[in-house]
Amino acid sequence: MSVLENKIEAILIDFTNADADQISAFLKKTMLFNEETIKRDKSTHEKIFSESTRPSDHNLIFWDIDQNPSSVFSQIKNLPKELNVIITTMKKDIALLAFDAGVVDCLLKPILYERFLHAAERAHQIIIGKEFLKSFQTQESKFNDNDVIALLKENYHLTTQEATMAIQLTSESDRNKLLNIFNITNQTLKQHLRSIYAKTIDLDLLHPKKTQGKMSELILFIQKLYIKPADQKKT
């Protein structure tokens, strides 16, 4: 079943009963997740790493890492990139390490609902974006990378490097890998992304959003450009 038509399944790992109750209540409140598939698995590590029992990429994994953070990070880095993970912790110094591990978001305890909602909506958008990409990858009537680069340059006035970077984001959004691919500094990457955001997803906004969560919005924006107009009318 398509994520575009159905809510996402959530899996909770290594939570205390009290924390699991709070996350479950928040999940139900967002209306983005299937209540009947909010699973409280205390020990699902083997399932996640086993190809036969691994959750689908429709799942969102909430993982509390306070018991053994170093071990969890090494496990997360070895997960297939199709799986989506949000971690929770009470340790502020862990947040930066979490994003380096490639998680969708890191929630610091005590978790406020507004912050949780932001993370859940971001994850929802990423998962839908992945499903959207799958839905047209097999279609013959779609643009190629060069077509989309030309469109970004002509219609949105991106430079060649900005357009190439935007295309690269659809297949690789890890910041460190992007720095290596384009041989640039982190500050230069931030400058490029700000410029790309301003010319695309922020173009018609009087008050653009803050940076957090924008990359997933941009990825979905770029993915939609691959579909030719005739196909866009059908979707």
N, C-alpha and C positions, 0 to 999 in steps of 0.2 A: 504493500500500500504506500501511496505517495505521502511524503511529509507535507506536501502542498495541500493535501486534502484532510490530513489527520493530525491529531496532536502528537507530541513527542513523548516517548517513554523515558522515565527517569530511574536511575539506579543510585542508591545511597550506599557508600562503602565506609566502614570503620567509624561509624558515628555512635555516640552514646545514645541511649534511648531518648533522653531529653532533647539532645540536638537533632536527632532524627525526627522527633515530633514537630519541632519548629520548622525544619526544612520541608517536611511533608505538608504542613499547614500553609507555608508560603507557596509551595508548588501548586496546591489546589486553588489558592487565591488568585494566582496569575491567570488561570483559565487557559494556559498554553500546553498543559500536560494532561495525559490520561490518568485519572485518579486510580483506576484499577491496575495500572502498570507502574505505580511508584513502588519500587522494590527496595526493601531494607536488607540488603545482603551484607552480613558482617564479615564474611570471608569469601569474596568472589574473585580473588586474585587469579586463581587457577582457571576459572571460567573465562576471564577477560583475556588471558594469554593463550587459551586453547582455541584453535581455529574452529573446532566443532561446536563449541559452546559460547564463542565470543559474541558480545552484544553487537547488533547491527549499527551502522552509522546513523540510524534514526535515534539512537539512544543518547542521552546526556548523562554523564557520570558525575555525581557529586562525591568527592573523596575528602574525608577529614584526615589531615596528615599529622596531627599533633602527636600521635603515638610514636611514629618513626619517620620523620620528614625526609631524611637522607635516603632511606630505602624507597620511599614512595616516589621521590623524584627520579631515581634511577629506573623504576618500573614505568613511570609515565613516559619517559624518553624512549622507551622500547615499545610503546604501544603503536599500533598502526595509526597514521595521521588522520585516518577517517573517523576515529573515535574522538569524542568531544568531552573534555574534562573541566570541571570547575572545582577548585580545591577550597577548603575552609580551614582556618587556623586562628590561633590567638597570638601568634608570634609575628610581629610587624616586620622583622628583618627577613622573613621568608618570602614576602610578596615578590621581590625582584627575582629571586631564584625561581619562583613559580612561573613567571612569564618566560624566562629563559628555557624552561622545560617544555614550553609550547602549549600551556593550558589556555583555555578560553578566558578564564578570569580567576581571581583570587579574592575570597571574601574573608575579611577580618572579623573575628568575634569581639563583642556581641554584634550579631548581624541585624541591621535594620531592614525592614521590608523594602523601602525605597531603593536601597543599594542592591538587595537581592533581585528586585524586579529588573533593574538595569542589566545585571549579569544574565538573568534568564532571557530577557528580550534579545540581548546580543547573541547568546548561544542559539536561540530560536532562529535568528536571522542567518547565522552562519550555516546551520543545518539545512534551512530552506534553500540557501544559496547553493550548497553542494547538490541538493536534490534537483534544483533548477538546472545546474550545469549538466547533470546526468541526463535530464529530460531532452536536451537537444544535442548532446554529443554524437548521437547515432543518426541525427537528421542529415540528409544530404544538402538541404537548402540552408546553409549557414555561412557566415563570413569566416575567413581565416585570419591569422594574427596580423598579417600585413594590411588586410582590409580594415581591421579595427584600429590599427595604428594610424592609418591614413584618415579614418573618420575622426579620431580623437584630435588629430592635428588640424583638420579642416573645420570641423564643427565646434570644437571646444578649445582650440588654439593652444594645445599642449605642444611643448617642444618635442623633438624626436626622442630625447632621453626620457622625458616625463611619460610619453606615450608607451615607450618600451618598458619602463618600470611598471606602469599601470597594468600592462599585459602580463608581466612576470608575476604580479601579485595574485593573479587568478590561480596559479599553480604553486606558488611559494610565498607565504606571508610571514615566515620566520625572519625577524629583523636581522639577526646575525648573518644568516645566509644571504640576505639581500645585500648587506654591506660587502660581502665577499664577491658576489656576482657582479656588482657594479663598481667594485674597488673604490668605495667612498667612505667617508667618516659618518658616524651616527648623526652629527649635526647637519651634514649635507643631506642625508636621507630625510631628516625632519623638514628641512627647507623644501625639498622636492615634494614631499607629501603635502605640506601646507599649500603649495602652489597647485598641485593636482586637485586637492579638495576644493579650493577656491574656484577652479575652472569647471568643476563637474558637480559633485553632490551639494556644494554650498552656493552654487551659481545664483539661484533665485531666492536665497534665504536672507532676510534682513538681519537676523541674529543667528549666525551659524552656531552649531553645537560645539562643545569642547571636543578635544582630540579623541578622547576615549570612545571606542566603539566605531569610529569613522572608517577604519580600514575594512571592516566587514561590510559596511554600507557601500564603500567604493568597489569592493570585489563583486558584489551583486550587481552594481551599476554597470561594470565592465562586462560581466557575463551576459547581461541582457543585450549588449551591443552586438554580440555574435549572431543573434537571430535576425534574419532578413525581415523586412517589413511585412511581407506576405505571411510569414510564420508568426509574427507578433500578434497579428489579428486573430489567429486561431487559438492562442494561449490565453 
